[in-house]
């Protein structure tokens, strides 16, 4: 989930055997204070999150869902930019795996994995924010922050 500035406010590491909706529901329950009284929160999701009751529940919490339309569904608001956003997400994931060594984290416990992943996500977010705020001409380059 992101704020209007595009900065993430929630993320989670979850067992792949747990359904995505259950993970999101738990995130919204545990960290309800992060979304309460905020405006402009957007959840970027895939088609697997398509359902009217689910969207109503999100809207009830002030969260707008951005997802691709399903077959036989008219094009959804914001869908044209979704492809670019999803490419950016994949680019970030690739950076986390490659440049930030996410897959070679070296942790020995689940808590250690969470801390090391959080460090890398926060470092990446800070670098992108810094590039944006300083008016860097190449905002996607993180070479200066490599370790």
HELIX and SHEET records of a PDB file:
HELIX    1   1 UNK A   20  UNK A   30  1                                  11    
HELIX    2   2 UNK A   32  UNK A   35  1                                   4    
HELIX    3   3 UNK A   47  UNK A   49  5                                   3    
HELIX    4   4 UNK A   52  UNK A   60  1                                   9    
HELIX    5   5 UNK A   79  UNK A   97  1                                  19    
HELIX    6   6 UNK A  102  UNK A  104  5                                   3    
HELIX    7   7 UNK A  110  UNK A  133  1                                  24    
HELIX    8   8 UNK A  143  UNK A  145  5                                   3    
SHEET    1   A 2 UNK A  41  UNK A  44  0                                        
SHEET    2   A 2 UNK A  63  UNK A  66  1                                        
END                                                                             
